[in-house]
Amino acid sequence: MVGGAPPLRWEDGVSTPAQGGDTRTRRRTRQGTLVTEALGATEEFQSAQEVFATLRADGHNIGLTTVYRHLTDLAERGAVDVLRSADGENWYRKCEADAHHHHLVCRICGKTVEIKSTTVERWTQKVADAEGFSDVSHTVEIFGHCGACSQ
Protein backbone atom coordinates (compact mmCIF):
# COMPACT_ATOMS: atom_id res chain seq x y z
CA MET A 1 0.00 0.00 0.00
CA VAL A 2 1.39 3.39 -0.92
CA GLY A 3 1.75 5.97 1.86
CA GLY A 4 -0.29 9.15 1.83
CA ALA A 5 -3.70 7.60 1.17
CA PRO A 6 -6.25 7.63 3.99
CA PRO A 7 -6.69 4.32 5.84
CA LEU A 8 -9.64 2.35 4.48
CA ARG A 9 -12.00 -0.15 6.06
CA TRP A 10 -13.12 -3.36 4.43
CA GLU A 11 -16.87 -3.68 4.99
CA ASP A 12 -19.64 -5.53 3.21
CA GLY A 13 -17.90 -5.74 -0.15
CA VAL A 14 -17.02 -2.06 -0.31
CA SER A 15 -14.09 -0.13 1.07
CA THR A 16 -14.81 3.26 2.59
CA PRO A 17 -12.47 5.95 3.90
CA ALA A 18 -11.85 5.49 7.61
CA GLN A 19 -10.65 9.05 8.21
CA GLY A 20 -11.82 11.62 5.69
CA GLY A 21 -10.34 11.50 2.21
CA ASP A 22 -12.22 10.29 -0.83
CA THR A 23 -15.91 10.19 0.01
CA ARG A 24 -17.24 9.46 -3.47
CA THR A 25 -20.12 7.03 -3.34
CA ARG A 26 -19.48 3.83 -5.22
CA ARG A 27 -22.36 1.76 -6.43
CA ARG A 28 -22.37 -1.66 -4.84
CA THR A 29 -22.70 -4.39 -7.44
CA ARG A 30 -23.17 -8.12 -7.13
CA GLN A 31 -19.93 -8.71 -9.06
CA GLY A 32 -17.98 -6.32 -6.83
CA THR A 33 -19.28 -8.06 -3.75
CA LEU A 34 -18.29 -11.45 -5.20
CA VAL A 35 -14.72 -10.26 -5.90
CA THR A 36 -14.46 -8.77 -2.41
CA GLU A 37 -15.75 -11.96 -0.80
CA ALA A 38 -13.33 -14.12 -2.82
CA LEU A 39 -10.40 -12.03 -1.60
CA GLY A 40 -11.65 -12.12 1.99
CA ALA A 41 -11.98 -15.92 1.95
CA THR A 42 -8.22 -16.46 2.08
CA GLU A 43 -5.19 -14.81 3.64
CA GLU A 44 -3.06 -15.60 0.59
CA PHE A 45 -2.35 -13.33 -2.36
CA GLN A 46 -4.31 -14.25 -5.49
CA SER A 47 -3.96 -13.26 -9.12
CA ALA A 48 -6.96 -11.90 -11.01
CA GLN A 49 -7.06 -15.18 -12.92
CA GLU A 50 -7.25 -17.14 -9.65
CA VAL A 51 -10.09 -14.96 -8.33
CA PHE A 52 -11.86 -15.38 -11.67
CA ALA A 53 -11.38 -19.18 -11.68
CA THR A 54 -12.64 -19.48 -8.09
CA LEU A 55 -15.76 -17.47 -8.83
CA ARG A 56 -16.48 -19.39 -12.04
CA ALA A 57 -15.94 -22.73 -10.24
CA ASP A 58 -18.48 -21.60 -7.64
CA GLY A 59 -20.99 -21.11 -10.46
CA HIS A 60 -20.88 -17.31 -10.73
CA ASN A 61 -21.26 -15.77 -14.18
CA ILE A 62 -18.57 -13.08 -14.08
CA GLY A 63 -16.07 -11.99 -16.71
CA LEU A 64 -12.33 -11.73 -16.29
CA THR A 65 -12.45 -8.05 -17.32
CA THR A 66 -14.95 -7.39 -14.53
CA VAL A 67 -12.68 -9.09 -12.00
CA TYR A 68 -9.73 -6.95 -13.16
CA ARG A 69 -11.84 -3.78 -12.97
CA HIS A 70 -12.95 -4.47 -9.39
CA LEU A 71 -9.46 -5.48 -8.26
CA THR A 72 -7.98 -2.32 -9.78
CA ASP A 73 -10.61 -0.19 -8.05
CA LEU A 74 -9.99 -1.88 -4.69
CA ALA A 75 -6.23 -1.39 -5.11
CA GLU A 76 -6.61 2.29 -6.02
CA ARG A 77 -8.65 2.83 -2.87
CA GLY A 78 -6.15 0.98 -0.68
CA ALA A 79 -8.58 -1.78 0.28
CA VAL A 80 -6.25 -4.51 -0.98
CA ASP A 81 -2.53 -5.09 -0.89
CA VAL A 82 -0.94 -5.56 -4.30
CA LEU A 83 2.31 -7.35 -5.07
CA ARG A 84 3.87 -7.42 -8.53
CA SER A 85 5.55 -10.69 -9.42
CA ALA A 86 8.85 -10.93 -11.27
CA ASP A 87 6.93 -11.54 -14.51
CA GLY A 88 4.81 -8.41 -13.99
CA GLU A 89 1.59 -10.02 -12.79
CA ASN A 90 -0.30 -8.33 -9.94
CA TRP A 91 -1.33 -10.38 -6.91
CA TYR A 92 -4.05 -9.13 -4.56
CA ARG A 93 -4.98 -9.74 -0.94
CA LYS A 94 -7.41 -8.20 1.50
CA CYS A 95 -5.45 -5.58 3.42
CA GLU A 96 -5.20 -6.51 7.10
CA ALA A 97 -3.43 -3.38 8.33
CA ASP A 98 -4.92 0.10 8.26
CA ALA A 99 -1.54 1.83 8.34
CA HIS A 100 1.30 1.85 5.81
CA HIS A 101 3.18 -1.44 5.97
CA HIS A 102 5.44 -3.80 4.05
CA HIS A 103 5.43 -7.53 3.29
CA LEU A 104 7.66 -10.52 3.84
CA VAL A 105 6.68 -13.08 1.16
CA CYS A 106 7.71 -16.73 0.79
CA ARG A 107 8.78 -17.47 -2.78
CA ILE A 108 7.73 -21.10 -2.45
CA CYS A 109 4.35 -21.22 -0.71
CA GLY A 110 3.31 -17.57 -0.86
CA LYS A 111 2.97 -17.15 2.91
CA THR A 112 2.89 -13.41 3.58
CA VAL A 113 3.59 -11.51 6.78
CA GLU A 114 2.73 -7.84 7.13
CA ILE A 115 5.53 -5.85 8.77
CA LYS A 116 5.81 -2.31 9.98
CA SER A 117 9.25 -0.76 10.02
CA THR A 118 10.05 2.73 11.19
CA THR A 119 13.62 2.11 10.02
CA VAL A 120 12.46 1.91 6.39
CA GLU A 121 10.33 5.03 6.84
CA ARG A 122 13.24 7.02 8.31
CA TRP A 123 15.64 5.83 5.60
CA THR A 124 13.16 6.76 2.85
CA GLN A 125 12.74 10.26 4.23
CA LYS A 126 16.51 10.69 4.71
CA VAL A 127 17.22 9.73 1.08
CA ALA A 128 14.42 11.97 -0.19
CA ASP A 129 15.64 14.92 1.88
CA ALA A 130 19.23 14.43 0.68
CA GLU A 131 18.07 14.48 -2.95
CA GLY A 132 15.66 17.39 -2.50
CA PHE A 133 12.48 15.33 -2.93
CA SER A 134 9.26 15.90 -1.01
CA ASP A 135 5.90 14.16 -0.66
CA VAL A 136 7.54 10.76 -1.20
CA SER A 137 5.93 7.35 -1.00
CA HIS A 138 7.33 3.86 -1.37
CA THR A 139 6.58 0.15 -1.31
CA VAL A 140 8.84 -2.55 0.10
CA GLU A 141 8.32 -6.26 -0.44
CA ILE A 142 10.91 -8.69 0.94
CA PHE A 143 11.01 -12.14 -0.68
CA GLY A 144 12.59 -15.27 0.76
CA HIS A 145 11.73 -18.73 2.09
CA CYS A 146 9.55 -19.08 5.20
CA GLY A 147 10.62 -21.38 8.03
CA ALA A 148 8.43 -24.27 6.88
CA CYS A 149 9.72 -24.12 3.29
CA SER A 150 13.36 -23.77 4.40
CA GLN A 151 13.36 -27.22 6.02
mmCIF file of the C-alpha atoms, coordinates in Angstrom:
data_MODEL
# 
_entry.id   MODEL 
# 
loop_
_atom_site.group_PDB 
_atom_site.id 
_atom_site.type_symbol 
_atom_site.label_atom_id 
_atom_site.label_alt_id 
_atom_site.label_comp_id 
_atom_site.label_asym_id 
_atom_site.label_entity_id 
_atom_site.label_seq_id 
_atom_site.pdbx_PDB_ins_code 
_atom_site.Cartn_x 
_atom_site.Cartn_y 
_atom_site.Cartn_z 
_atom_site.occupancy 
_atom_site.B_iso_or_equiv 
_atom_site.pdbx_formal_charge 
_atom_site.auth_seq_id 
_atom_site.auth_comp_id 
_atom_site.auth_asym_id 
_atom_site.auth_atom_id 
_atom_site.pdbx_PDB_model_num 
ATOM 1   C CA . MET A 1 1   ? 0.000   0.000   0.000   1.00 0.00 ? 1   MET A CA 1 
ATOM 2   C CA . VAL A 1 2   ? 1.394   3.392   -0.915  1.00 0.00 ? 2   VAL A CA 1 
ATOM 3   C CA . GLY A 1 3   ? 1.753   5.974   1.856   1.00 0.00 ? 3   GLY A CA 1 
ATOM 4   C CA . GLY A 1 4   ? -0.290  9.154   1.833   1.00 0.00 ? 4   GLY A CA 1 
ATOM 5   C CA . ALA A 1 5   ? -3.704  7.604   1.174   1.00 0.00 ? 5   ALA A CA 1 
ATOM 6   C CA . PRO A 1 6   ? -6.255  7.627   3.987   1.00 0.00 ? 6   PRO A CA 1 
ATOM 7   C CA . PRO A 1 7   ? -6.689  4.317   5.837   1.00 0.00 ? 7   PRO A CA 1 
ATOM 8   C CA . LEU A 1 8   ? -9.638  2.346   4.476   1.00 0.00 ? 8   LEU A CA 1 
ATOM 9   C CA . ARG A 1 9   ? -11.999 -0.149  6.062   1.00 0.00 ? 9   ARG A CA 1 
ATOM 10  C CA . TRP A 1 10  ? -13.123 -3.365  4.427   1.00 0.00 ? 10  TRP A CA 1 
ATOM 11  C CA . GLU A 1 11  ? -16.867 -3.677  4.991   1.00 0.00 ? 11  GLU A CA 1 
ATOM 12  C CA . ASP A 1 12  ? -19.645 -5.532  3.213   1.00 0.00 ? 12  ASP A CA 1 
ATOM 13  C CA . GLY A 1 13  ? -17.905 -5.740  -0.148  1.00 0.00 ? 13  GLY A CA 1 
ATOM 14  C CA . VAL A 1 14  ? -17.023 -2.056  -0.312  1.00 0.00 ? 14  VAL A CA 1 
ATOM 15  C CA . SER A 1 15  ? -14.090 -0.129  1.068   1.00 0.00 ? 15  SER A CA 1 
ATOM 16  C CA . THR A 1 16  ? -14.807 3.256   2.591   1.00 0.00 ? 16  THR A CA 1 
ATOM 17  C CA . PRO A 1 17  ? -12.471 5.951   3.901   1.00 0.00 ? 17  PRO A CA 1 
ATOM 18  C CA . ALA A 1 18  ? -11.848 5.492   7.613   1.00 0.00 ? 18  ALA A CA 1 
ATOM 19  C CA . GLN A 1 19  ? -10.650 9.048   8.211   1.00 0.00 ? 19  GLN A CA 1 
ATOM 20  C CA . GLY A 1 20  ? -11.820 11.621  5.686   1.00 0.00 ? 20  GLY A CA 1 
ATOM 21  C CA . GLY A 1 21  ? -10.336 11.496  2.210   1.00 0.00 ? 21  GLY A CA 1 
ATOM 22  C CA . ASP A 1 22  ? -12.215 10.292  -0.834  1.00 0.00 ? 22  ASP A CA 1 
ATOM 23  C CA . THR A 1 23  ? -15.909 10.189  0.011   1.00 0.00 ? 23  THR A CA 1 
ATOM 24  C CA . ARG A 1 24  ? -17.239 9.456   -3.474  1.00 0.00 ? 24  ARG A CA 1 
ATOM 25  C CA . THR A 1 25  ? -20.117 7.032   -3.342  1.00 0.00 ? 25  THR A CA 1 
ATOM 26  C CA . ARG A 1 26  ? -19.476 3.833   -5.216  1.00 0.00 ? 26  ARG A CA 1 
ATOM 27  C CA . ARG A 1 27  ? -22.362 1.761   -6.432  1.00 0.00 ? 27  ARG A CA 1 
ATOM 28  C CA . ARG A 1 28  ? -22.371 -1.659  -4.840  1.00 0.00 ? 28  ARG A CA 1 
ATOM 29  C CA . THR A 1 29  ? -22.702 -4.393  -7.437  1.00 0.00 ? 29  THR A CA 1 
ATOM 30  C CA . ARG A 1 30  ? -23.174 -8.119  -7.127  1.00 0.00 ? 30  ARG A CA 1 
ATOM 31  C CA . GLN A 1 31  ? -19.934 -8.706  -9.057  1.00 0.00 ? 31  GLN A CA 1 
ATOM 32  C CA . GLY A 1 32  ? -17.975 -6.324  -6.834  1.00 0.00 ? 32  GLY A CA 1 
ATOM 33  C CA . THR A 1 33  ? -19.283 -8.064  -3.745  1.00 0.00 ? 33  THR A CA 1 
ATOM 34  C CA . LEU A 1 34  ? -18.287 -11.453 -5.197  1.00 0.00 ? 34  LEU A CA 1 
ATOM 35  C CA . VAL A 1 35  ? -14.722 -10.264 -5.898  1.00 0.00 ? 35  VAL A CA 1 
ATOM 36  C CA . THR A 1 36  ? -14.458 -8.769  -2.414  1.00 0.00 ? 36  THR A CA 1 
ATOM 37  C CA . GLU A 1 37  ? -15.747 -11.963 -0.796  1.00 0.00 ? 37  GLU A CA 1 
ATOM 38  C CA . ALA A 1 38  ? -13.333 -14.118 -2.819  1.00 0.00 ? 38  ALA A CA 1 
ATOM 39  C CA . LEU A 1 39  ? -10.399 -12.032 -1.597  1.00 0.00 ? 39  LEU A CA 1 
ATOM 40  C CA . GLY A 1 40  ? -11.647 -12.117 1.990   1.00 0.00 ? 40  GLY A CA 1 
ATOM 41  C CA . ALA A 1 41  ? -11.983 -15.918 1.949   1.00 0.00 ? 41  ALA A CA 1 
ATOM 42  C CA . THR A 1 42  ? -8.215  -16.463 2.080   1.00 0.00 ? 42  THR A CA 1 
ATOM 43  C CA . GLU A 1 43  ? -5.193  -14.813 3.635   1.00 0.00 ? 43  GLU A CA 1 
ATOM 44  C CA . GLU A 1 44  ? -3.058  -15.598 0.590   1.00 0.00 ? 44  GLU A CA 1 
ATOM 45  C CA . PHE A 1 45  ? -2.349  -13.325 -2.358  1.00 0.00 ? 45  PHE A CA 1 
ATOM 46  C CA . GLN A 1 46  ? -4.305  -14.250 -5.487  1.00 0.00 ? 46  GLN A CA 1 
ATOM 47  C CA . SER A 1 47  ? -3.965  -13.263 -9.121  1.00 0.00 ? 47  SER A CA 1 
ATOM 48  C CA . ALA A 1 48  ? -6.960  -11.899 -11.006 1.00 0.00 ? 48  ALA A CA 1 
ATOM 49  C CA . GLN A 1 49  ? -7.063  -15.183 -12.916 1.00 0.00 ? 49  GLN A CA 1 
ATOM 50  C CA . GLU A 1 50  ? -7.253  -17.140 -9.646  1.00 0.00 ? 50  GLU A CA 1 
ATOM 51  C CA . VAL A 1 51  ? -10.085 -14.959 -8.332  1.00 0.00 ? 51  VAL A CA 1 
ATOM 52  C CA . PHE A 1 52  ? -11.863 -15.380 -11.670 1.00 0.00 ? 52  PHE A CA 1 
ATOM 53  C CA . ALA A 1 53  ? -11.376 -19.180 -11.677 1.00 0.00 ? 53  ALA A CA 1 
ATOM 54  C CA . THR A 1 54  ? -12.638 -19.477 -8.087  1.00 0.00 ? 54  THR A CA 1 
ATOM 55  C CA . LEU A 1 55  ? -15.763 -17.466 -8.829  1.00 0.00 ? 55  LEU A CA 1 
ATOM 56  C CA . ARG A 1 56  ? -16.483 -19.394 -12.035 1.00 0.00 ? 56  ARG A CA 1 
ATOM 57  C CA . ALA A 1 57  ? -15.937 -22.732 -10.242 1.00 0.00 ? 57  ALA A CA 1 
ATOM 58  C CA . ASP A 1 58  ? -18.478 -21.598 -7.644  1.00 0.00 ? 58  ASP A CA 1 
ATOM 59  C CA . GLY A 1 59  ? -20.994 -21.106 -10.461 1.00 0.00 ? 59  GLY A CA 1 
ATOM 60  C CA . HIS A 1 60  ? -20.876 -17.313 -10.733 1.00 0.00 ? 60  HIS A CA 1 
ATOM 61  C CA . ASN A 1 61  ? -21.264 -15.765 -14.180 1.00 0.00 ? 61  ASN A CA 1 
ATOM 62  C CA . ILE A 1 62  ? -18.574 -13.083 -14.084 1.00 0.00 ? 62  ILE A CA 1 
ATOM 63  C CA . GLY A 1 63  ? -16.074 -11.989 -16.709 1.00 0.00 ? 63  GLY A CA 1 
ATOM 64  C CA . LEU A 1 64  ? -12.325 -11.728 -16.285 1.00 0.00 ? 64  LEU A CA 1 
ATOM 65  C CA . THR A 1 65  ? -12.446 -8.054  -17.321 1.00 0.00 ? 65  THR A CA 1 
ATOM 66  C CA . THR A 1 66  ? -14.954 -7.393  -14.535 1.00 0.00 ? 66  THR A CA 1 
ATOM 67  C CA . VAL A 1 67  ? -12.678 -9.086  -12.001 1.00 0.00 ? 67  VAL A CA 1 
ATOM 68  C CA . TYR A 1 68  ? -9.734  -6.953  -13.165 1.00 0.00 ? 68  TYR A CA 1 
ATOM 69  C CA . ARG A 1 69  ? -11.836 -3.781  -12.969 1.00 0.00 ? 69  ARG A CA 1 
ATOM 70  C CA . HIS A 1 70  ? -12.955 -4.467  -9.390  1.00 0.00 ? 70  HIS A CA 1 
ATOM 71  C CA . LEU A 1 71  ? -9.455  -5.480  -8.255  1.00 0.00 ? 71  LEU A CA 1 
ATOM 72  C CA . THR A 1 72  ? -7.983  -2.319  -9.779  1.00 0.00 ? 72  THR A CA 1 
ATOM 73  C CA . ASP A 1 73  ? -10.612 -0.193  -8.052  1.00 0.00 ? 73  ASP A CA 1 
ATOM 74  C CA . LEU A 1 74  ? -9.990  -1.884  -4.688  1.00 0.00 ? 74  LEU A CA 1 
ATOM 75  C CA . ALA A 1 75  ? -6.233  -1.392  -5.115  1.00 0.00 ? 75  ALA A CA 1 
ATOM 76  C CA . GLU A 1 76  ? -6.607  2.290   -6.019  1.00 0.00 ? 76  GLU A CA 1 
ATOM 77  C CA . ARG A 1 77  ? -8.647  2.831   -2.869  1.00 0.00 ? 77  ARG A CA 1 
ATOM 78  C CA . GLY A 1 78  ? -6.153  0.983   -0.676  1.00 0.00 ? 78  GLY A CA 1 
ATOM 79  C CA . ALA A 1 79  ? -8.575  -1.781  0.277   1.00 0.00 ? 79  ALA A CA 1 
ATOM 80  C CA . VAL A 1 80  ? -6.248  -4.514  -0.978  1.00 0.00 ? 80  VAL A CA 1 
ATOM 81  C CA . ASP A 1 81  ? -2.528  -5.088  -0.886  1.00 0.00 ? 81  ASP A CA 1 
ATOM 82  C CA . VAL A 1 82  ? -0.937  -5.559  -4.297  1.00 0.00 ? 82  VAL A CA 1 
ATOM 83  C CA . LEU A 1 83  ? 2.315   -7.353  -5.067  1.00 0.00 ? 83  LEU A CA 1 
ATOM 84  C CA . ARG A 1 84  ? 3.866   -7.420  -8.532  1.00 0.00 ? 84  ARG A CA 1 
ATOM 85  C CA . SER A 1 85  ? 5.546   -10.695 -9.415  1.00 0.00 ? 85  SER A CA 1 
ATOM 86  C CA . ALA A 1 86  ? 8.854   -10.925 -11.267 1.00 0.00 ? 86  ALA A CA 1 
ATOM 87  C CA . ASP A 1 87  ? 6.929   -11.539 -14.506 1.00 0.00 ? 87  ASP A CA 1 
ATOM 88  C CA . GLY A 1 88  ? 4.811   -8.407  -13.988 1.00 0.00 ? 88  GLY A CA 1 
ATOM 89  C CA . GLU A 1 89  ? 1.590   -10.022 -12.786 1.00 0.00 ? 89  GLU A CA 1 
ATOM 90  C CA . ASN A 1 90  ? -0.296  -8.334  -9.940  1.00 0.00 ? 90  ASN A CA 1 
ATOM 91  C CA . TRP A 1 91  ? -1.334  -10.379 -6.906  1.00 0.00 ? 91  TRP A CA 1 
ATOM 92  C CA . TYR A 1 92  ? -4.052  -9.128  -4.558  1.00 0.00 ? 92  TYR A CA 1 
ATOM 93  C CA . ARG A 1 93  ? -4.984  -9.742  -0.939  1.00 0.00 ? 93  ARG A CA 1 
ATOM 94  C CA . LYS A 1 94  ? -7.412  -8.197  1.505   1.00 0.00 ? 94  LYS A CA 1 
ATOM 95  C CA . CYS A 1 95  ? -5.447  -5.584  3.423   1.00 0.00 ? 95  CYS A CA 1 
ATOM 96  C CA . GLU A 1 96  ? -5.203  -6.513  7.105   1.00 0.00 ? 96  GLU A CA 1 
ATOM 97  C CA . ALA A 1 97  ? -3.428  -3.379  8.334   1.00 0.00 ? 97  ALA A CA 1 
ATOM 98  C CA . ASP A 1 98  ? -4.923  0.105   8.258   1.00 0.00 ? 98  ASP A CA 1 
ATOM 99  C CA . ALA A 1 99  ? -1.541  1.835   8.335   1.00 0.00 ? 99  ALA A CA 1 
ATOM 100 C CA . HIS A 1 100 ? 1.299   1.854   5.810   1.00 0.00 ? 100 HIS A CA 1 
ATOM 101 C CA . HIS A 1 101 ? 3.179   -1.444  5.970   1.00 0.00 ? 101 HIS A CA 1 
ATOM 102 C CA . HIS A 1 102 ? 5.438   -3.801  4.046   1.00 0.00 ? 102 HIS A CA 1 
ATOM 103 C CA . HIS A 1 103 ? 5.427   -7.526  3.288   1.00 0.00 ? 103 HIS A CA 1 
ATOM 104 C CA . LEU A 1 104 ? 7.662   -10.522 3.840   1.00 0.00 ? 104 LEU A CA 1 
ATOM 105 C CA . VAL A 1 105 ? 6.680   -13.081 1.157   1.00 0.00 ? 105 VAL A CA 1 
ATOM 106 C CA . CYS A 1 106 ? 7.714   -16.728 0.793   1.00 0.00 ? 106 CYS A CA 1 
ATOM 107 C CA . ARG A 1 107 ? 8.783   -17.467 -2.784  1.00 0.00 ? 107 ARG A CA 1 
ATOM 108 C CA . ILE A 1 108 ? 7.734   -21.104 -2.453  1.00 0.00 ? 108 ILE A CA 1 
ATOM 109 C CA . CYS A 1 109 ? 4.349   -21.218 -0.709  1.00 0.00 ? 109 CYS A CA 1 
ATOM 110 C CA . GLY A 1 110 ? 3.305   -17.565 -0.858  1.00 0.00 ? 110 GLY A CA 1 
ATOM 111 C CA . LYS A 1 111 ? 2.970   -17.147 2.907   1.00 0.00 ? 111 LYS A CA 1 
ATOM 112 C CA . THR A 1 112 ? 2.892   -13.415 3.580   1.00 0.00 ? 112 THR A CA 1 
ATOM 113 C CA . VAL A 1 113 ? 3.586   -11.510 6.776   1.00 0.00 ? 113 VAL A CA 1 
ATOM 114 C CA . GLU A 1 114 ? 2.732   -7.835  7.131   1.00 0.00 ? 114 GLU A CA 1 
ATOM 115 C CA . ILE A 1 115 ? 5.529   -5.855  8.767   1.00 0.00 ? 115 ILE A CA 1 
ATOM 116 C CA . LYS A 1 116 ? 5.812   -2.305  9.980   1.00 0.00 ? 116 LYS A CA 1 
ATOM 117 C CA . SER A 1 117 ? 9.251   -0.762  10.024  1.00 0.00 ? 117 SER A CA 1 
ATOM 118 C CA . THR A 1 118 ? 10.051  2.727   11.188  1.00 0.00 ? 118 THR A CA 1 
ATOM 119 C CA . THR A 1 119 ? 13.624  2.107   10.018  1.00 0.00 ? 119 THR A CA 1 
ATOM 120 C CA . VAL A 1 120 ? 12.462  1.912   6.386   1.00 0.00 ? 120 VAL A CA 1 
ATOM 121 C CA . GLU A 1 121 ? 10.326  5.029   6.837   1.00 0.00 ? 121 GLU A CA 1 
ATOM 122 C CA . ARG A 1 122 ? 13.235  7.018   8.309   1.00 0.00 ? 122 ARG A CA 1 
ATOM 123 C CA . TRP A 1 123 ? 15.641  5.834   5.605   1.00 0.00 ? 123 TRP A CA 1 
ATOM 124 C CA . THR A 1 124 ? 13.163  6.764   2.847   1.00 0.00 ? 124 THR A CA 1 
ATOM 125 C CA . GLN A 1 125 ? 12.744  10.263  4.229   1.00 0.00 ? 125 GLN A CA 1 
ATOM 126 C CA . LYS A 1 126 ? 16.510  10.687  4.710   1.00 0.00 ? 126 LYS A CA 1 
ATOM 127 C CA . VAL A 1 127 ? 17.224  9.727   1.079   1.00 0.00 ? 127 VAL A CA 1 
ATOM 128 C CA . ALA A 1 128 ? 14.421  11.972  -0.190  1.00 0.00 ? 128 ALA A CA 1 
ATOM 129 C CA . ASP A 1 129 ? 15.643  14.923  1.876   1.00 0.00 ? 129 ASP A CA 1 
ATOM 130 C CA . ALA A 1 130 ? 19.232  14.433  0.678   1.00 0.00 ? 130 ALA A CA 1 
ATOM 131 C CA . GLU A 1 131 ? 18.070  14.484  -2.952  1.00 0.00 ? 131 GLU A CA 1 
ATOM 132 C CA . GLY A 1 132 ? 15.658  17.392  -2.501  1.00 0.00 ? 132 GLY A CA 1 
ATOM 133 C CA . PHE A 1 133 ? 12.482  15.328  -2.926  1.00 0.00 ? 133 PHE A CA 1 
ATOM 134 C CA . SER A 1 134 ? 9.257   15.902  -1.013  1.00 0.00 ? 134 SER A CA 1 
ATOM 135 C CA . ASP A 1 135 ? 5.896   14.162  -0.657  1.00 0.00 ? 135 ASP A CA 1 
ATOM 136 C CA . VAL A 1 136 ? 7.541   10.761  -1.201  1.00 0.00 ? 136 VAL A CA 1 
ATOM 137 C CA . SER A 1 137 ? 5.932   7.350   -0.999  1.00 0.00 ? 137 SER A CA 1 
ATOM 138 C CA . HIS A 1 138 ? 7.327   3.856   -1.367  1.00 0.00 ? 138 HIS A CA 1 
ATOM 139 C CA . THR A 1 139 ? 6.584   0.147   -1.306  1.00 0.00 ? 139 THR A CA 1 
ATOM 140 C CA . VAL A 1 140 ? 8.840   -2.549  0.096   1.00 0.00 ? 140 VAL A CA 1 
ATOM 141 C CA . GLU A 1 141 ? 8.316   -6.265  -0.443  1.00 0.00 ? 141 GLU A CA 1 
ATOM 142 C CA . ILE A 1 142 ? 10.912  -8.686  0.937   1.00 0.00 ? 142 ILE A CA 1 
ATOM 143 C CA . PHE A 1 143 ? 11.006  -12.135 -0.682  1.00 0.00 ? 143 PHE A CA 1 
ATOM 144 C CA . GLY A 1 144 ? 12.588  -15.266 0.762   1.00 0.00 ? 144 GLY A CA 1 
ATOM 145 C CA . HIS A 1 145 ? 11.733  -18.727 2.092   1.00 0.00 ? 145 HIS A CA 1 
ATOM 146 C CA . CYS A 1 146 ? 9.553   -19.079 5.196   1.00 0.00 ? 146 CYS A CA 1 
ATOM 147 C CA . GLY A 1 147 ? 10.619  -21.376 8.033   1.00 0.00 ? 147 GLY A CA 1 
ATOM 148 C CA . ALA A 1 148 ? 8.431   -24.265 6.876   1.00 0.00 ? 148 ALA A CA 1 
ATOM 149 C CA . CYS A 1 149 ? 9.723   -24.121 3.288   1.00 0.00 ? 149 CYS A CA 1 
ATOM 150 C CA . SER A 1 150 ? 13.358  -23.772 4.399   1.00 0.00 ? 150 SER A CA 1 
ATOM 151 C CA . GLN A 1 151 ? 13.359  -27.222 6.023   1.00 0.00 ? 151 GLN A CA 1 
# 
